Amino acid sequence: MTMQGMRTASRISGLGVFVPERKITNEDVLRLLIDQSKPYLTDKDLLKLTARAEMLLEKAGCGIRYWCSPEQHCTDIARIAAERALKDAGVQPEEIDLILFTGMSKAFVEPATAHILRDELGASRANVLDTQDASGFDGASFHGSIASAGGPDRPVYLEARGGAQVERIFLIRGVRRNGLKLAYAPYEVRAPVELYDLSRDPLEQNNLAPEQPDLVEELRSEAEALSQGFGVCADNLLSAADNLEMARKLKDLGYL
């Protein structure tokens, strides 16, 4: 594939699969639907619902599916499959750059289920991302995350937005390159700027920004250039105090 004039080769180096043992047939699905709907529907409505469900199941062409046992969760399935994939590829958890969790079920609404998977795998260096139905991650940035670990030729652009529960939004922007990671709030001059050497400080405990102003400016300029075309709107941003608080929360959750 090509992107911005660069050619990137990718390959699948390992596979891991886990299928739960609990076998569920179409008849089981209909039985569960009836049992759980009966207290809330009339006999006539229940009959209509069952007939429609039976028709949809038949059209789907799937006679059997495999469900988790009551004590299993989506993270259990993902962890087992991931461990098998790592073994098949001969890769150690600390070598992982990105964990992408995709599924209809999630362990939590927040934080991302991929955070739990990262912890269970011991993949301390990995960035994490959940997708469900569709991803809000920009394609160019997503491609960069998968294609490289932020090397000299392909830096990775990072962007976090939020504010669904408030009237205004906030924006945090960043970049990864050569093992370095910069994060900052472009519209708040009083917001903290954070710079980490991930090769030496994977848990991001030592902020190098105060000691490396020239490097901060270089990486910031690069992030601003990479951000062009993302269509970010600066209207109705959070106040400086709110922005600092939301940045702290994102940091605690592992998004920064």
Backbone bond lengths (Angstrom), bond angles and torsions (degrees), N, CA, C in turn:
res aa  C-N    CA-C-N  psi(-1)  N-CA   C-N-CA  omega(-1)  CA-C   N-CA-C  phi
1 M - - - 1.452 - - 1.514 108.69 -
2 T 1.332 117.78 157.36 1.454 120.66 178.45 1.512 109.51 -124.20
3 M 1.335 115.21 150.44 1.447 121.18 178.57 1.512 107.43 -151.16
4 Q 1.349 116.58 120.47 1.450 122.15 178.34 1.533 111.19 52.57
5 G 1.330 115.63 41.71 1.451 120.02 176.10 1.506 115.38 80.91
6 M 1.336 119.12 -0.85 1.461 121.69 -179.39 1.523 109.58 -103.83
7 R 1.312 116.54 143.52 1.458 121.39 177.35 1.522 108.95 -104.50
8 T 1.330 115.71 128.54 1.456 120.88 -177.61 1.519 109.50 -122.77
9 A 1.305 117.30 128.44 1.458 121.89 176.23 1.523 108.44 -102.02
10 S 1.306 116.74 136.25 1.461 121.14 177.64 1.516 108.82 -134.46
11 R 1.337 115.60 156.57 1.451 119.72 179.79 1.518 109.47 -151.72
12 I 1.312 117.06 157.99 1.455 123.29 174.39 1.521 107.32 -91.57
13 S 1.326 116.74 113.91 1.462 120.18 -175.42 1.523 112.42 -99.43
14 G 1.316 118.30 -10.02 1.455 120.17 179.04 1.512 111.39 -161.87
15 L 1.312 117.00 147.66 1.458 122.72 179.08 1.525 109.63 -126.04
16 G 1.321 115.95 142.87 1.457 120.99 175.17 1.512 109.71 -143.44
17 V 1.307 117.32 132.17 1.470 122.07 -175.85 1.519 109.17 -132.40
18 F 1.331 115.61 141.18 1.462 120.20 171.31 1.526 108.28 -138.93
19 V 1.316 117.36 126.02 1.461 123.13 178.53 1.525 108.51 -117.62
20 P 1.325 118.92 123.06 1.474 120.57 178.91 1.526 111.19 -60.74
21 E 1.303 116.19 158.01 1.469 121.37 -175.68 1.526 113.22 -86.28
22 R 1.311 118.01 -16.94 1.469 121.50 -174.10 1.527 110.46 -75.72
23 K 1.337 117.70 107.06 1.456 123.09 -176.61 1.530 110.29 -89.30
24 I 1.352 116.52 126.56 1.461 122.23 -178.44 1.524 108.75 -121.35
25 T 1.325 117.11 122.45 1.467 122.08 178.79 1.527 109.97 -93.38
26 N 1.327 115.75 172.01 1.467 119.98 176.06 1.522 110.76 -60.84
27 E 1.317 116.60 -36.28 1.461 120.09 178.75 1.526 110.56 -63.88
28 D 1.327 116.90 -37.74 1.464 120.62 176.85 1.528 110.93 -63.98
29 V 1.333 116.43 -41.23 1.466 120.62 179.45 1.518 110.60 -62.37
30 L 1.341 116.55 -45.50 1.466 120.37 179.27 1.523 111.29 -63.62
31 R 1.322 116.81 -39.23 1.458 120.76 179.32 1.539 110.99 -63.92
32 L 1.320 116.48 -42.22 1.464 120.47 177.76 1.522 111.21 -65.57
33 L 1.333 116.14 -40.54 1.464 120.71 178.85 1.523 110.96 -61.15
34 I 1.321 117.13 -44.33 1.461 121.39 -179.82 1.523 110.82 -65.70
35 D 1.325 116.49 -47.27 1.467 120.34 -177.70 1.521 112.04 -60.79
36 Q 1.344 116.91 -39.66 1.458 119.68 -175.96 1.521 113.10 -85.50
37 S 1.333 117.51 -18.55 1.471 120.61 -179.26 1.516 113.32 -96.21
38 K 1.331 117.14 -22.03 1.464 121.87 -174.32 1.529 113.57 -54.87
39 P 1.354 119.64 -40.27 1.472 118.47 -178.50 1.524 113.93 -67.20
40 Y 1.331 118.19 -14.52 1.460 120.09 -171.35 1.525 113.38 -115.17
41 L 1.344 118.90 -8.26 1.458 121.56 -174.99 1.527 111.37 -123.66
42 T 1.324 114.57 152.92 1.462 119.24 171.63 1.524 108.44 -73.28
43 D 1.326 116.49 164.69 1.461 119.99 179.66 1.522 111.36 -59.63
44 K 1.343 116.20 -38.34 1.458 120.64 -179.28 1.524 110.96 -65.41
45 D 1.363 116.85 -46.25 1.460 120.21 -179.66 1.533 111.10 -67.87
46 L 1.329 116.45 -35.03 1.452 119.92 178.90 1.528 110.86 -65.93
47 L 1.330 116.57 -38.71 1.454 120.85 178.12 1.527 110.94 -64.56
48 K 1.346 116.77 -41.89 1.469 120.70 178.21 1.523 110.96 -64.20
49 L 1.331 116.03 -42.59 1.461 120.41 -179.82 1.522 110.89 -63.64
50 T 1.316 116.24 -44.17 1.460 120.63 -178.67 1.527 111.15 -64.76
51 A 1.331 116.62 -41.08 1.465 120.32 179.64 1.527 110.88 -63.58
52 R 1.333 116.10 -42.21 1.466 119.30 179.30 1.534 110.82 -66.89
53 A 1.318 116.80 -42.56 1.465 120.17 179.54 1.524 110.83 -62.43
54 E 1.324 116.42 -40.66 1.468 120.22 179.66 1.517 110.56 -63.91
55 M 1.345 116.30 -39.40 1.459 120.38 178.67 1.527 110.98 -65.41
56 L 1.334 117.44 -42.35 1.455 121.33 -179.75 1.531 111.70 -66.77
57 L 1.321 116.48 -39.49 1.455 120.10 178.11 1.522 111.24 -63.41
58 E 1.345 115.70 -39.42 1.460 119.82 179.39 1.523 111.06 -67.58
59 K 1.343 117.04 -40.29 1.458 120.72 -179.96 1.526 111.59 -68.96
60 A 1.336 116.81 -30.37 1.465 120.45 -179.94 1.524 111.40 -66.16
61 G 1.323 117.24 -26.06 1.451 120.91 176.62 1.513 115.03 76.53
62 C 1.319 116.89 13.17 1.468 120.80 -179.69 1.520 108.58 -110.73
63 G 1.320 117.00 114.42 1.455 120.25 -178.14 1.516 113.82 -90.72
64 I 1.328 116.56 -22.34 1.472 121.68 -176.36 1.519 109.08 -139.92
65 R 1.309 116.24 137.93 1.452 121.26 170.07 1.530 108.27 -133.39
66 Y 1.318 116.21 162.59 1.468 121.17 -175.51 1.530 109.45 -116.63
67 W 1.316 115.64 121.09 1.461 121.98 -176.33 1.528 110.71 -106.63
68 C 1.320 113.78 156.30 1.466 119.37 173.19 1.523 109.79 -66.37
69 S 1.309 115.75 154.08 1.462 119.71 169.25 1.534 107.94 -73.71
70 P 1.328 118.17 162.33 1.467 120.47 -176.50 1.522 113.88 -55.63
71 E 1.328 117.62 -29.08 1.466 119.67 -177.47 1.531 112.93 -91.21
72 Q 1.350 118.09 -0.91 1.453 121.59 179.07 1.521 110.97 -96.72
73 H 1.335 115.19 152.51 1.461 121.57 178.01 1.527 109.18 -129.47
74 C 1.320 115.88 168.32 1.467 119.94 -178.18 1.523 111.34 -60.37
75 T 1.330 117.68 -32.82 1.461 119.82 179.35 1.529 111.30 -67.00
76 D 1.339 117.65 -30.55 1.461 120.12 177.91 1.527 110.81 -65.18
77 I 1.330 115.70 -44.51 1.459 120.45 178.37 1.524 110.41 -61.96
78 A 1.351 115.48 -47.72 1.465 120.36 -177.66 1.525 111.05 -63.39
79 R 1.344 117.18 -40.46 1.464 120.24 -178.16 1.532 111.13 -63.85
80 I 1.341 116.48 -46.79 1.463 119.86 -178.49 1.526 110.78 -63.25
81 A 1.342 116.19 -44.86 1.464 119.71 179.28 1.526 110.93 -64.52
82 A 1.336 116.77 -39.45 1.465 120.51 -179.56 1.525 110.97 -66.53
83 E 1.331 117.11 -41.77 1.468 120.27 178.30 1.523 110.79 -61.29
84 R 1.323 116.59 -39.71 1.467 119.91 178.62 1.522 111.05 -68.01
85 A 1.349 116.38 -38.32 1.468 119.78 178.86 1.520 111.11 -66.17
86 L 1.330 117.18 -41.24 1.464 121.02 178.66 1.526 110.88 -62.88
87 K 1.322 115.94 -42.53 1.466 119.85 178.70 1.521 110.73 -64.19
88 D 1.333 116.36 -41.32 1.456 120.71 -179.85 1.527 111.29 -64.91
89 A 1.340 116.24 -34.40 1.463 120.39 -178.58 1.518 112.94 -87.61
90 G 1.341 117.11 -12.96 1.458 119.65 -176.16 1.506 112.69 70.04
91 V 1.335 116.12 35.63 1.468 122.43 -176.90 1.524 109.54 -114.37
92 Q 1.331 116.78 139.77 1.455 121.99 177.55 1.536 109.64 -89.28
93 P 1.339 117.90 148.96 1.476 120.26 -178.81 1.525 113.86 -54.55
94 E 1.335 117.12 -37.38 1.471 119.47 -178.00 1.526 112.63 -71.13
95 E 1.317 117.82 -7.39 1.465 121.33 176.85 1.522 112.51 -88.89
96 I 1.322 118.01 -8.93 1.466 121.71 -176.47 1.525 110.01 -72.76
97 D 1.338 116.78 133.20 1.464 122.24 178.00 1.525 112.67 -97.13
98 L 1.343 117.35 -31.60 1.462 120.36 -175.31 1.519 109.74 -145.58
99 I 1.330 116.14 132.87 1.467 122.10 172.57 1.519 107.45 -114.25
100 L 1.317 116.38 120.94 1.465 122.56 179.06 1.522 107.92 -113.33
101 F 1.332 116.66 113.03 1.463 120.68 178.10 1.528 108.64 -101.23
102 T 1.332 115.76 125.21 1.459 120.90 -179.42 1.519 108.95 -128.75
103 G 1.324 117.06 126.31 1.457 120.01 179.27 1.512 111.18 -177.25
104 M 1.321 116.24 159.98 1.464 120.45 176.39 1.517 111.39 -73.63
105 S 1.329 117.38 -24.70 1.462 121.65 179.83 1.516 109.53 -108.34
106 K 1.336 115.82 145.36 1.453 121.44 177.53 1.523 108.59 -128.86
107 A 1.337 115.44 154.70 1.460 119.30 177.66 1.523 110.71 -70.01
108 F 1.346 116.85 -38.24 1.457 123.10 -179.20 1.523 108.51 -142.70
109 V 1.339 115.99 161.09 1.458 119.30 167.93 1.527 108.64 -68.93
110 E 1.308 117.26 -48.56 1.457 124.59 172.48 1.520 107.72 -140.77
111 P 1.302 120.25 144.58 1.464 127.36 -3.40 1.519 111.50 -75.56
112 A 1.317 115.67 -178.07 1.461 120.82 179.72 1.529 110.55 -59.97
113 T 1.315 115.83 141.17 1.465 120.65 177.62 1.530 110.40 -59.64
114 A 1.323 116.70 -30.15 1.461 120.21 178.43 1.524 111.91 -60.83
115 H 1.346 117.45 -25.84 1.466 119.78 175.10 1.531 110.30 -62.49
116 I 1.340 116.02 -43.86 1.457 120.59 -179.89 1.521 109.95 -64.18
117 L 1.323 115.66 -42.38 1.462 120.50 180.00 1.522 110.68 -63.97
118 R 1.323 116.79 -41.12 1.472 119.63 177.75 1.523 110.87 -58.87
119 D 1.328 116.50 -43.89 1.462 120.54 -179.14 1.524 110.97 -65.30
120 E 1.339 117.43 -43.48 1.458 120.87 -177.25 1.533 112.05 -68.98
121 L 1.326 116.75 -30.23 1.457 120.72 179.05 1.525 112.07 -83.41
122 G 1.337 116.15 -20.92 1.454 119.76 -174.55 1.514 112.49 78.34
123 A 1.347 116.80 26.94 1.465 121.99 -178.57 1.524 109.34 -90.36
124 S 1.319 117.21 73.49 1.464 122.16 -169.50 1.521 113.71 -68.31
125 R 1.350 118.04 -21.13 1.467 120.38 -177.63 1.520 112.98 -92.36
126 A 1.309 118.62 -6.74 1.470 121.34 -169.28 1.515 112.47 -78.76
127 N 1.338 115.99 136.54 1.456 121.01 162.27 1.520 107.52 -75.36
128 V 1.331 117.58 155.42 1.461 119.87 -175.86 1.521 110.60 -132.32
129 L 1.324 115.47 152.82 1.465 121.32 -178.54 1.517 109.54 -157.77
130 D 1.329 117.19 134.07 1.460 123.47 172.00 1.519 109.63 -102.62
131 T 1.326 117.33 142.68 1.458 121.77 167.66 1.519 108.07 -127.85
132 Q 1.314 116.63 145.66 1.463 121.47 178.72 1.521 107.88 -147.82
133 D 1.327 116.42 116.53 1.461 123.32 -174.97 1.521 111.07 71.14
134 A 1.352 116.69 -59.55 1.460 120.98 178.84 1.512 108.01 -149.47
135 S 1.325 116.16 154.36 1.454 120.25 -178.20 1.506 110.23 -103.09
136 G 1.333 116.43 136.80 1.452 121.38 174.46 1.513 112.34 -87.40
137 F 1.333 117.23 5.83 1.455 122.41 -177.66 1.516 108.59 -78.62
138 D 1.313 117.63 129.33 1.449 120.63 178.98 1.522 110.58 -60.61
139 G 1.334 116.63 138.44 1.448 120.83 -174.62 1.513 113.71 -59.87
140 A 1.337 116.94 -40.55 1.455 119.24 -178.17 1.520 110.69 -65.47
141 S 1.332 116.30 -44.50 1.456 119.71 -179.96 1.520 110.46 -66.65
142 F 1.330 117.28 -40.34 1.467 121.75 179.33 1.517 109.88 -62.12
143 H 1.323 116.60 -43.25 1.459 120.64 177.29 1.521 110.07 -59.12
144 G 1.328 117.23 -42.72 1.449 120.20 -179.54 1.512 112.57 -62.98
145 S 1.336 116.71 -39.17 1.458 120.29 -179.92 1.514 111.55 -63.91
146 I 1.333 116.92 -38.96 1.457 120.44 -178.34 1.533 110.96 -79.15
147 A 1.324 116.55 -38.32 1.465 120.21 -172.11 1.511 113.08 -74.22
148 S 1.316 118.39 -24.44 1.455 119.45 -176.98 1.507 110.37 -153.91
149 A 1.332 114.58 168.94 1.459 120.66 175.72 1.521 110.10 -102.36
150 G 1.324 117.64 27.04 1.444 120.59 -178.06 1.513 111.35 82.78
151 G 1.336 117.19 50.41 1.451 121.69 -179.07 1.514 111.50 -82.97
152 P 1.338 117.52 -177.57 1.462 120.72 -176.44 1.521 113.00 -66.30
153 D 1.325 117.47 -30.24 1.457 120.40 -177.03 1.524 113.18 -91.60
154 R 1.351 116.83 -24.44 1.459 120.01 -176.52 1.529 109.96 -135.00
155 P 1.335 117.46 78.80 1.464 119.15 176.13 1.522 110.72 -66.45
156 V 1.316 117.29 151.43 1.461 122.87 -178.83 1.518 109.15 -102.31
157 Y 1.321 115.63 125.02 1.468 121.15 177.91 1.517 109.56 -87.57
158 L 1.326 117.04 136.32 1.464 123.14 -178.94 1.515 109.33 -120.70
159 E 1.345 115.55 140.67 1.468 118.96 176.18 1.514 109.32 -150.57
160 A 1.324 116.78 133.64 1.465 122.11 177.25 1.515 108.06 -126.57
161 R 1.321 115.19 131.02 1.461 120.26 176.95 1.523 108.33 -125.46
162 G 1.303 116.18 155.38 1.456 119.93 179.29 1.503 111.07 -162.11
163 G 1.341 115.57 -172.59 1.448 119.95 178.18 1.510 113.72 113.89
164 A 1.347 117.96 20.73 1.466 120.47 -178.71 1.522 111.61 -65.17
165 Q 1.339 117.13 -26.72 1.457 120.50 -177.08 1.518 112.39 -97.34
166 V 1.335 117.55 4.23 1.460 121.16 -179.06 1.519 108.77 -129.01
167 E 1.338 116.18 172.22 1.455 120.12 -175.85 1.520 112.37 -79.31
168 R 1.325 117.06 -21.86 1.454 120.50 -177.26 1.526 110.09 -121.88
169 I 1.315 115.45 162.93 1.451 120.20 -177.95 1.525 110.31 -106.62
170 F 1.297 117.16 164.59 1.457 122.08 171.88 1.516 107.57 -129.03
171 L 1.307 116.15 162.33 1.458 121.21 -178.26 1.518 109.05 -140.47
172 I 1.317 116.15 133.02 1.459 122.13 173.92 1.524 106.95 -126.04
173 R 1.310 115.55 133.09 1.456 121.27 -173.55 1.528 108.66 -124.71
174 G 1.315 117.35 154.10 1.456 119.34 179.72 1.509 112.49 -166.74
175 V 1.338 115.05 -178.91 1.447 121.26 -179.65 1.527 108.61 -153.48
176 R 1.341 116.65 148.39 1.465 123.42 172.93 1.519 108.53 -119.39
177 R 1.347 115.83 132.79 1.454 119.91 178.39 1.522 109.33 -158.05
178 N 1.331 116.31 132.03 1.468 121.29 177.24 1.527 112.64 52.88
179 G 1.328 117.37 38.16 1.454 120.35 178.53 1.510 114.51 81.76
180 L 1.339 117.64 -0.59 1.463 121.86 178.20 1.523 109.78 -100.19
181 K 1.305 116.72 147.19 1.464 121.92 178.76 1.519 109.50 -134.30
182 L 1.325 115.73 125.14 1.459 122.36 177.39 1.521 109.32 -115.41
183 A 1.328 117.71 136.30 1.466 122.57 175.92 1.521 108.29 -136.77
184 Y 1.349 116.19 137.82 1.469 120.72 -177.96 1.521 109.15 -159.07
185 A 1.333 115.88 162.01 1.461 122.39 176.73 1.527 107.55 -103.39
186 P 1.343 118.97 106.92 1.471 120.84 -169.30 1.524 114.92 -66.44
187 Y 1.333 118.03 -22.75 1.461 119.51 -176.13 1.524 113.10 -104.99
188 E 1.324 117.25 9.45 1.462 121.08 179.49 1.525 108.92 -130.84
189 V 1.318 116.67 104.06 1.462 119.98 -174.92 1.527 111.64 -68.76
190 R 1.345 117.22 -23.44 1.465 119.59 -179.20 1.528 112.66 -89.86
191 A 1.313 117.28 -5.55 1.467 119.81 178.51 1.522 109.72 -71.15
192 P 1.327 118.17 148.86 1.463 120.24 -177.40 1.529 111.92 -68.46
193 V 1.321 115.29 147.14 1.461 122.70 171.87 1.518 106.75 -106.70
194 E 1.336 117.25 130.43 1.463 121.13 -176.01 1.522 110.43 -122.10
195 L 1.321 115.15 130.87 1.463 122.47 179.14 1.525 108.53 -131.42
196 Y 1.345 116.47 127.32 1.464 120.40 -176.87 1.528 109.95 -131.99
197 D 1.317 115.16 145.20 1.455 122.60 171.57 1.529 106.49 -96.31
198 L 1.335 116.96 96.86 1.462 121.33 -173.04 1.521 113.01 -66.96
199 S 1.315 117.30 -24.03 1.465 119.22 179.14 1.525 111.22 -68.82
200 R 1.322 117.25 -30.57 1.454 121.69 179.76 1.524 112.81 -106.04
201 D 1.311 115.56 -22.11 1.465 120.68 -173.69 1.531 109.48 -135.21
202 P 1.367 118.14 66.51 1.471 120.42 -175.18 1.528 113.93 -63.95
203 L 1.337 117.73 -23.30 1.463 120.76 179.75 1.521 112.19 -89.57
204 E 1.327 117.66 1.74 1.460 123.55 175.48 1.530 112.08 56.38
205 Q 1.310 115.37 57.22 1.457 121.75 180.00 1.527 112.31 -98.11
206 N 1.327 118.13 -23.09 1.458 121.73 -173.48 1.526 110.08 -117.15
207 N 1.332 116.96 102.23 1.458 122.46 -179.40 1.530 109.55 -77.39
208 L 1.343 116.68 115.50 1.461 122.07 -176.88 1.524 113.37 -90.66
209 A 1.332 117.29 -2.74 1.467 120.04 -174.14 1.529 113.35 -56.82
210 P 1.344 119.63 -46.14 1.467 118.67 -179.32 1.520 113.70 -61.12
211 E 1.349 117.09 -27.70 1.460 120.87 -176.58 1.529 112.62 -90.97
212 Q 1.341 117.55 -15.23 1.461 121.21 -173.51 1.527 111.26 -128.50
213 P 1.334 119.19 60.92 1.474 120.05 -176.65 1.526 113.43 -62.72
214 D 1.330 117.35 -35.72 1.464 119.48 -179.85 1.528 111.11 -67.17
215 L 1.336 116.55 -41.16 1.456 120.62 178.61 1.522 110.41 -67.54
216 V 1.330 117.36 -38.56 1.468 121.47 176.50 1.522 110.19 -58.92
217 E 1.326 116.71 -45.32 1.459 120.25 -178.97 1.526 111.42 -65.86
218 E 1.324 116.12 -38.77 1.469 120.39 178.76 1.524 111.25 -63.28
219 L 1.341 116.54 -48.44 1.461 120.30 -179.27 1.521 111.32 -69.00
220 R 1.324 116.45 -35.63 1.463 119.59 178.73 1.522 110.66 -64.16
221 S 1.318 117.03 -42.67 1.468 120.55 177.43 1.526 110.67 -61.47
222 E 1.328 115.38 -38.64 1.459 119.42 178.88 1.526 111.35 -66.22
223 A 1.335 116.91 -41.68 1.458 120.87 178.12 1.528 111.09 -63.39
224 E 1.335 116.43 -41.36 1.465 120.28 179.49 1.525 110.39 -63.17
225 A 1.337 116.50 -39.73 1.461 119.88 178.76 1.527 110.77 -66.02
226 L 1.330 116.78 -41.69 1.464 120.64 179.81 1.525 112.01 -67.43
227 S 1.337 116.50 -26.97 1.463 120.10 -175.64 1.517 112.82 -76.95
228 Q 1.333 117.86 -12.43 1.454 120.41 -177.56 1.527 110.59 -59.96
229 G 1.314 115.77 132.96 1.454 120.29 179.93 1.513 114.04 93.93
230 F 1.337 117.84 -0.30 1.458 119.58 179.03 1.524 111.91 -84.05
231 G 1.325 117.67 -11.09 1.460 120.27 175.08 1.511 113.72 69.42
232 V 1.312 119.02 36.81 1.461 121.49 179.56 1.507 110.11 -75.85
233 C 1.304 116.31 134.28 1.460 122.10 177.69 1.519 109.60 -104.17
234 A 1.342 116.98 131.32 1.460 120.86 -176.14 1.520 112.54 -91.50
235 D 1.322 118.44 0.19 1.465 121.10 -177.38 1.520 110.81 -70.49
236 N 1.335 114.87 148.18 1.464 122.30 172.42 1.525 113.05 56.99
237 L 1.323 116.82 40.81 1.454 119.35 177.33 1.510 110.32 -75.35
238 L 1.314 116.04 161.05 1.453 120.75 178.80 1.522 110.73 -66.54
239 S 1.317 115.68 158.76 1.447 120.02 172.50 1.517 109.47 -66.18
240 A 1.337 116.35 166.48 1.465 120.05 -179.28 1.517 111.34 -58.90
241 A 1.347 117.08 -42.69 1.469 120.37 -178.88 1.515 111.11 -65.00
242 D 1.336 117.48 -43.41 1.457 121.13 179.20 1.522 110.83 -65.19
243 N 1.345 115.71 -40.48 1.452 119.85 -179.32 1.525 111.23 -62.77
244 L 1.332 116.47 -41.42 1.457 120.62 178.42 1.524 110.64 -63.31
245 E 1.338 116.24 -41.33 1.458 120.14 -178.98 1.520 111.04 -66.84
246 M 1.351 117.46 -42.78 1.448 119.92 179.75 1.531 111.03 -67.95
247 A 1.337 116.64 -35.27 1.459 119.28 176.13 1.529 110.42 -62.72
248 R 1.339 116.03 -40.21 1.463 120.08 178.93 1.522 110.50 -63.16
249 K 1.336 117.15 -42.73 1.461 120.67 -179.51 1.525 111.12 -65.37
250 L 1.330 116.90 -42.26 1.458 120.24 177.71 1.526 110.39 -61.43
251 K 1.335 115.91 -39.50 1.458 120.46 178.24 1.522 110.64 -62.73
252 D 1.344 116.71 -44.81 1.460 120.74 -179.24 1.526 111.91 -62.86
253 L 1.345 116.72 -33.40 1.452 121.14 -179.70 1.524 112.99 -82.30
254 G 1.335 115.64 -9.08 1.455 118.33 177.28 1.506 115.11 94.87
255 Y 1.358 117.58 6.84 1.440 119.20 -178.94 1.527 112.28 -77.73
256 L 1.325 117.42 -18.67 1.468 121.21 179.41 1.516 109.62 -119.51
